[in-house]
């Protein structure tokens, strides 16, 4: 394994970093915007405005009934039927930090019928003035390796998260303080530590009104204790001690595994294991993980401001990486593709441009479904285990012997 590859497999997820404290007023739509009528991603869904909401707790959240703009109820794949090509775009941290990237990708998703997963960092809804409310395991009260958002960015994050859910997207968790080094790293946390971290993340989401004092914003239109069914750990660390807690809490999936392959997933500790995956890296003999930062780590060696003259070539290479991974699956084993991102403008924003171009290049293909992790887990849950085992038997880039009809009829 090259030094570059070894580095990005361990250090490739740094959250929003220093830019998380940047000032900005860019935000999402009006707080009380209704759900849009029309079909959801991959099928038709409920239409019209969000139903009357029942406040929960201090009114930070509210039970609005079934989520709008969801695909049709999944059905089992039939023997001999070609499986869909699933693609999940996910976002770590999921805070609107004033650079307009959260609303940019909400619009992109809407324009192309996509659903996404937003892994919200709980402390992005906690004002810095109240940071001592956060008691991170093995770290001082109020500590955070990703800082805290300015109050106006907390407000905009609330607006964007609300809009995202009403548009049919999933709100997962990226936990809180994003500790990846030293004795306080999540790599050393016990199951009890993870339970505390998850409970605190939920508390910050469900008590933002009390913690912020904001009275002019609409509640988040979901019961987060029911909505939260999966997450991604900071730096992909600590998952072995986190998974038993996730299972006890009824989570459906985990997206924290590093170095996954482009194959059909199975379960670990009773929940779906949906990892970041190795994809072909144009111009290199090794592969790169399916996340923006991991591509950056190989292009500018972990520096988020490389030489600007390299940006056009790096943007083309990043776009080619995403589309190359997509084509390898789409044209062979149809394994789902999982792509992770951050709302960052690293290296002049080229990775955001690459993600956008890749999504556009995938969305118009036959049988492609751009879904959230939760929606994909829904589909997996209804499949015949024998047929799913046949899919899991295909290696990366391996087409089904004799074509899909013959290969899956044998199931």
C-alpha positions as CSV (number, residue, x, y, z in Angstrom):
1,X,0.0,0.0,0.0
2,X,1.4,3.4,-0.9
3,X,2.1,6.0,1.8
4,X,-0.6,8.2,0.4
5,X,-3.2,5.5,0.6
6,X,-2.2,4.5,4.1
7,X,-2.6,8.1,5.2
8,X,-6.1,8.7,3.8
9,X,-7.6,5.5,5.1
10,X,-6.9,6.6,8.6
11,X,-7.1,10.4,8.5
12,X,-9.6,11.2,5.9
13,X,-12.6,12.6,7.9
14,X,-12.0,15.9,9.6
15,X,-15.5,17.3,9.7
16,X,-16.0,20.9,8.8
17,X,-12.8,22.0,10.4
18,X,-11.7,25.6,10.9
19,X,-14.2,26.9,8.4
20,X,-17.0,25.9,10.7
21,X,-16.5,29.1,12.6
22,X,-16.6,31.4,9.6
23,X,-19.2,34.1,9.6
24,X,-21.9,34.0,7.0
25,X,-25.6,34.7,6.5
26,X,-26.4,32.4,3.6
27,X,-29.2,30.1,4.5
28,X,-32.1,28.0,3.3
29,X,-35.7,28.9,2.6
30,X,-38.4,30.3,4.9
31,X,-38.8,28.6,8.2
32,X,-42.5,27.6,7.6
33,X,-42.1,26.4,4.0
34,X,-44.4,23.5,3.2
35,X,-43.4,20.2,1.7
36,X,-43.5,20.4,-2.1
37,X,-46.1,18.4,-4.0
38,X,-45.1,15.8,-6.5
39,X,-43.2,12.6,-6.7
40,X,-40.4,11.7,-4.4
41,X,-37.1,10.2,-5.4
42,X,-37.5,6.8,-7.0
43,X,-41.3,6.9,-7.0
44,X,-44.3,8.9,-6.1
45,X,-44.9,10.1,-2.6
46,X,-47.3,12.2,-0.5
47,X,-48.2,15.6,-1.9
48,X,-49.2,18.9,-0.5
49,X,-48.2,20.7,2.7
50,X,-46.8,19.2,5.8
51,X,-49.5,17.9,8.1
52,X,-50.4,19.6,11.3
53,X,-47.5,19.1,13.7
54,X,-47.7,18.0,17.3
55,X,-45.0,19.8,19.4
56,X,-42.5,17.6,21.3
57,X,-40.8,18.7,24.5
58,X,-40.0,22.4,24.4
59,X,-41.2,22.6,20.8
60,X,-37.8,22.2,19.2
61,X,-39.2,19.3,17.2
62,X,-42.7,18.2,16.3
63,X,-44.3,15.1,15.0
64,X,-45.6,15.9,11.5
65,X,-46.6,12.4,10.6
66,X,-45.1,10.5,7.6
67,X,-42.2,12.2,5.9
68,X,-43.1,13.8,2.6
69,X,-41.6,12.9,-0.8
70,X,-40.7,9.3,-0.1
71,X,-40.4,6.6,-2.8
72,X,-43.0,3.9,-3.2
73,X,-42.9,1.1,-0.6
74,X,-40.0,-1.2,-1.6
75,X,-40.7,-4.6,-3.0
76,X,-38.6,-7.7,-3.3
77,X,-36.4,-8.1,-6.4
78,X,-37.7,-11.0,-8.5
79,X,-35.6,-13.9,-9.6
80,X,-34.0,-12.9,-13.0
81,X,-34.7,-9.2,-12.5
82,X,-31.9,-6.7,-13.0
83,X,-31.2,-4.9,-9.7
84,X,-31.3,-1.1,-9.5
85,X,-28.1,0.9,-9.3
86,X,-28.4,2.6,-5.9
87,X,-26.2,5.6,-5.1
88,X,-26.1,7.4,-1.7
89,X,-24.7,10.9,-1.4
90,X,-24.0,11.7,2.3
91,X,-22.7,14.8,4.1
92,X,-20.7,14.7,7.3
93,X,-21.4,17.5,9.8
94,X,-24.2,19.0,7.7
95,X,-23.9,22.5,9.0
96,X,-24.7,25.6,7.0
97,X,-21.6,27.6,7.8
98,X,-22.3,30.6,5.5
99,X,-20.8,29.4,2.2
100,X,-24.2,28.4,0.7
101,X,-23.3,24.8,0.1
102,X,-26.1,23.2,2.1
103,X,-28.8,25.0,0.0
104,X,-26.8,24.5,-3.2
105,X,-27.0,20.7,-2.8
106,X,-30.6,20.8,-1.6
107,X,-31.5,22.5,-4.9
108,X,-29.3,20.1,-6.9
109,X,-31.1,17.1,-5.3
110,X,-34.5,18.6,-6.0
111,X,-33.5,19.2,-9.7
112,X,-32.5,15.6,-10.2
113,X,-35.0,13.7,-8.0
114,X,-32.3,12.7,-5.5
115,X,-32.6,11.9,-1.8
116,X,-29.5,12.2,0.4
117,X,-28.4,11.6,4.0
118,X,-27.2,14.5,6.1
119,X,-25.2,13.4,9.1
120,X,-25.8,16.3,11.5
121,X,-23.2,17.1,14.2
122,X,-25.4,17.7,17.3
123,X,-23.3,20.6,18.6
124,X,-24.0,22.5,15.4
125,X,-27.3,23.3,17.0
126,X,-25.7,24.3,20.3
127,X,-24.6,28.0,20.7
128,X,-21.0,28.4,21.7
129,X,-22.2,30.4,24.7
130,X,-23.7,27.2,26.0
131,X,-20.9,24.9,25.0
132,X,-20.4,23.7,28.6
133,X,-23.6,21.8,28.3
134,X,-21.6,19.3,26.1
135,X,-19.8,16.7,28.2
136,X,-17.7,14.8,25.7
137,X,-16.3,11.5,27.0
138,X,-12.6,11.7,28.0
139,X,-12.5,15.4,27.1
140,X,-13.1,18.6,29.1
141,X,-16.6,20.0,29.1
142,X,-17.3,22.1,26.1
143,X,-14.4,20.7,24.1
144,X,-14.8,20.2,20.4
145,X,-12.3,19.5,17.6
146,X,-14.6,21.2,15.1
147,X,-15.5,24.2,17.1
148,X,-19.0,25.7,17.3
149,X,-21.1,27.6,14.8
150,X,-21.8,31.3,15.2
151,X,-25.4,32.0,16.2
152,X,-26.5,33.1,12.7
153,X,-25.1,29.8,11.3
154,X,-26.9,27.8,14.0
155,X,-30.1,29.5,12.7
156,X,-29.3,28.8,9.1
157,X,-28.5,25.2,9.9
158,X,-31.9,24.7,11.6
159,X,-33.6,26.1,8.5
160,X,-31.6,23.9,6.2
161,X,-32.2,20.7,8.2
162,X,-35.9,21.5,8.3
163,X,-36.0,22.0,4.6
164,X,-34.0,18.9,4.0
165,X,-36.4,16.7,5.9
166,X,-39.4,18.2,4.1
167,X,-37.7,17.5,0.8
168,X,-37.4,13.8,1.7
169,X,-33.8,13.6,2.9
170,X,-32.6,11.7,5.9
171,X,-31.2,13.3,9.0
172,X,-28.6,11.0,10.6
173,X,-25.8,11.8,13.0
174,X,-22.1,12.6,12.9
175,X,-22.2,12.7,16.7
176,X,-20.7,15.8,18.3
177,X,-17.1,16.9,19.0
178,X,-15.3,14.9,16.3
179,X,-12.3,13.8,18.4
180,X,-9.8,11.8,16.4
181,X,-6.5,12.1,18.2
182,X,-5.0,11.7,21.6
183,X,-6.4,10.0,24.7
184,X,-9.8,11.6,24.1
185,X,-10.1,10.1,20.6
186,X,-13.4,8.3,19.8
187,X,-11.1,5.4,19.0
188,X,-10.8,4.8,22.7
189,X,-14.4,5.2,23.7
190,X,-16.3,2.5,25.5
191,X,-19.9,1.5,24.7
192,X,-21.0,3.7,27.7
193,X,-19.1,6.6,26.2
194,X,-20.9,6.2,22.9
195,X,-24.2,6.0,24.5
196,X,-23.5,9.3,26.3
197,X,-22.4,10.9,23.0
198,X,-25.5,9.7,21.1
199,X,-27.8,10.8,23.9
200,X,-26.2,14.3,23.9
201,X,-26.4,14.6,20.1
202,X,-30.2,13.8,20.3
203,X,-30.6,16.3,23.2
204,X,-29.0,19.1,21.3
205,X,-31.3,18.5,18.3
206,X,-34.4,18.1,20.5
207,X,-33.7,21.1,22.8
208,X,-32.3,23.7,20.5
209,X,-35.1,26.1,21.3
210,X,-34.2,26.1,25.0
211,X,-30.5,26.2,24.4
212,X,-30.5,29.0,21.8
213,X,-33.4,31.1,23.0
214,X,-34.7,31.4,19.4
215,X,-38.4,31.9,19.4
216,X,-39.0,32.9,15.7
217,X,-38.1,29.6,14.0
218,X,-40.4,26.7,13.2
219,X,-39.7,23.4,14.9
220,X,-37.8,20.6,13.1
221,X,-40.8,18.6,11.7
222,X,-39.7,15.2,13.0
223,X,-39.3,13.2,16.1
224,X,-35.5,12.7,16.1
225,X,-35.6,9.8,18.5
226,X,-37.6,7.9,15.9
227,X,-35.9,9.5,12.8
228,X,-32.4,8.7,13.9
229,X,-31.5,5.2,12.5
230,X,-27.8,5.5,11.5
231,X,-24.7,7.6,11.5
232,X,-21.0,7.9,10.6
233,X,-18.3,8.1,13.3
234,X,-15.6,10.8,13.3
235,X,-12.6,9.7,11.2
236,X,-14.3,6.3,10.8
237,X,-12.9,5.4,14.3
238,X,-14.4,3.6,17.2
239,X,-17.2,1.8,15.4
240,X,-16.6,-1.6,17.1
241,X,-17.6,-0.2,20.5
242,X,-20.3,2.0,19.0
243,X,-22.1,-0.8,17.1
244,X,-23.5,-2.7,20.1
245,X,-25.0,0.6,21.3
246,X,-26.5,1.3,17.9
247,X,-28.1,-2.1,17.8
248,X,-29.6,-1.6,21.3
249,X,-31.0,1.7,20.1
250,X,-32.7,0.1,17.1
251,X,-30.5,1.7,14.5
252,X,-30.8,0.2,11.0
253,X,-27.4,0.8,9.5
254,X,-23.9,2.2,10.2
255,X,-21.8,4.1,7.6
256,X,-18.5,4.2,9.5
257,X,-16.5,1.4,8.0
258,X,-13.4,2.4,6.1
259,X,-12.0,0.6,3.1
260,X,-15.1,-1.1,2.0
261,X,-15.3,-2.6,-1.5
262,X,-17.9,-2.1,-4.2
263,X,-19.9,-5.2,-3.3
264,X,-23.4,-5.8,-2.0
265,X,-23.4,-5.2,1.8
266,X,-24.2,-7.5,4.7
267,X,-24.8,-6.9,8.4
268,X,-22.5,-6.4,11.3
269,X,-23.8,-6.6,14.9
270,X,-27.3,-7.0,13.5
271,X,-27.3,-3.7,11.4
272,X,-26.5,-3.0,7.8
273,X,-22.8,-2.3,7.3
274,X,-22.7,0.5,4.6
275,X,-19.0,1.5,4.3
276,X,-17.1,4.1,2.3
277,X,-15.7,2.2,-0.6
278,X,-12.5,2.0,-2.6
279,X,-12.9,3.4,-6.2
280,X,-10.5,3.5,-9.2
281,X,-8.3,6.6,-9.0
282,X,-7.5,7.9,-12.5
283,X,-3.8,8.0,-13.2
284,X,-2.9,5.7,-10.3
285,X,-2.6,2.0,-9.7
286,X,-4.2,2.2,-6.2
287,X,-7.8,3.0,-5.3
288,X,-9.1,5.9,-3.2
289,X,-12.0,6.0,-0.6
290,X,-15.3,7.4,-1.9
291,X,-15.1,10.7,0.0
292,X,-14.0,14.2,-1.0
293,X,-11.3,14.6,1.7
294,X,-9.7,11.3,0.8
295,X,-9.3,12.4,-2.8
296,X,-7.8,15.7,-1.5
297,X,-5.4,13.8,0.7
298,X,-3.9,12.2,-2.4
299,X,-3.9,15.3,-4.5
300,X,-2.6,18.0,-2.2
301,X,-1.3,15.7,0.7
302,X,-3.9,16.8,3.3
303,X,-3.4,20.5,2.5
304,X,-6.8,22.1,1.8
305,X,-5.2,25.0,-0.1
306,X,-3.0,23.5,-2.8
307,X,-1.5,25.2,-5.8
308,X,-4.4,26.9,-7.7
309,X,-2.9,26.0,-11.1
310,X,-3.6,22.3,-10.2
311,X,-7.2,22.9,-9.5
312,X,-8.6,22.2,-13.0
313,X,-6.8,18.9,-13.3
314,X,-7.7,17.9,-9.8
315,X,-11.4,18.7,-10.4
316,X,-11.4,16.6,-13.5
317,X,-9.6,13.7,-11.6
318,X,-12.1,13.9,-8.7
319,X,-15.1,13.9,-11.1
320,X,-13.5,10.9,-12.9
321,X,-13.1,9.1,-9.6
322,X,-16.8,9.3,-8.7
323,X,-18.0,8.5,-12.2
324,X,-15.4,5.7,-12.6
325,X,-16.7,4.0,-9.4
326,X,-20.2,4.5,-10.6
327,X,-19.5,2.9,-14.0
328,X,-17.7,-0.1,-12.5
329,X,-20.7,-1.0,-10.5
330,X,-23.4,0.1,-13.0
331,X,-21.9,-2.0,-15.8
332,X,-21.1,-5.1,-13.7
333,X,-22.3,-6.2,-10.3
334,X,-24.7,-3.2,-9.6
335,X,-23.3,-2.9,-6.1
336,X,-24.5,0.3,-4.3
337,X,-22.2,3.3,-4.4
338,X,-21.7,5.3,-1.2
339,X,-20.2,8.8,-1.5
340,X,-19.3,10.9,1.5
341,X,-18.8,14.7,1.5
342,X,-18.3,17.8,3.6
343,X,-19.8,21.3,3.0
344,X,-16.3,22.7,2.4
345,X,-14.5,24.7,-0.2
346,X,-11.2,22.9,-0.1
347,X,-8.8,23.6,-2.9
348,X,-11.1,26.3,-4.3
349,X,-14.3,24.2,-4.0
350,X,-13.3,21.7,-6.7
351,X,-14.7,18.7,-4.8
352,X,-18.1,20.3,-4.5
353,X,-18.0,20.9,-8.3
354,X,-16.9,17.3,-8.8
355,X,-19.7,15.9,-6.7
356,X,-22.3,18.0,-8.6
357,X,-21.0,16.9,-12.0
358,X,-20.9,13.3,-10.9
359,X,-24.5,13.4,-9.6
360,X,-25.6,14.9,-12.9
361,X,-23.8,12.2,-14.8
362,X,-25.5,9.4,-12.8
363,X,-29.0,10.7,-12.5
364,X,-30.1,10.3,-16.1
365,X,-29.1,6.6,-16.4
366,X,-31.6,3.8,-16.6
367,X,-32.4,2.0,-13.3
368,X,-30.4,4.5,-11.2
369,X,-31.9,5.4,-7.8
370,X,-30.3,8.3,-5.8
371,X,-31.5,7.5,-2.3
372,X,-30.7,8.0,1.3
373,X,-29.1,5.4,3.5
374,X,-32.4,4.9,5.3
375,X,-34.2,4.3,2.0
376,X,-31.6,1.9,0.9
377,X,-31.9,0.0,4.2
378,X,-35.7,-0.2,3.6
379,X,-35.0,-1.9,0.3
380,X,-32.5,-4.3,1.7
381,X,-34.9,-5.3,4.5
382,X,-37.5,-6.7,2.1
383,X,-35.2,-8.7,-0.1
384,X,-35.1,-12.5,-0.3
385,X,-32.0,-13.6,1.7
386,X,-31.1,-16.2,-1.0
387,X,-31.3,-13.6,-3.8
388,X,-29.3,-11.1,-1.7
389,X,-26.6,-13.8,-1.1
390,X,-26.3,-14.2,-4.9
391,X,-25.7,-10.5,-5.2
392,X,-23.2,-10.5,-2.4
393,X,-21.3,-13.2,-4.2
394,X,-20.2,-10.8,-7.0
395,X,-16.8,-9.2,-6.6
396,X,-16.0,-5.6,-7.5
397,X,-16.3,-5.2,-11.3
398,X,-17.6,-8.8,-11.7
399,X,-20.6,-9.0,-14.0
400,X,-23.2,-11.7,-13.4
401,X,-22.4,-14.9,-15.2
402,X,-24.8,-15.4,-18.1
403,X,-26.5,-12.0,-17.5
404,X,-28.9,-11.0,-14.7
405,X,-31.7,-13.2,-15.8
406,X,-29.7,-16.4,-15.6
407,X,-27.6,-15.4,-12.6
408,X,-30.5,-14.3,-10.3
409,X,-32.9,-17.0,-11.6
410,X,-30.6,-19.5,-10.0
411,X,-31.4,-18.0,-6.6
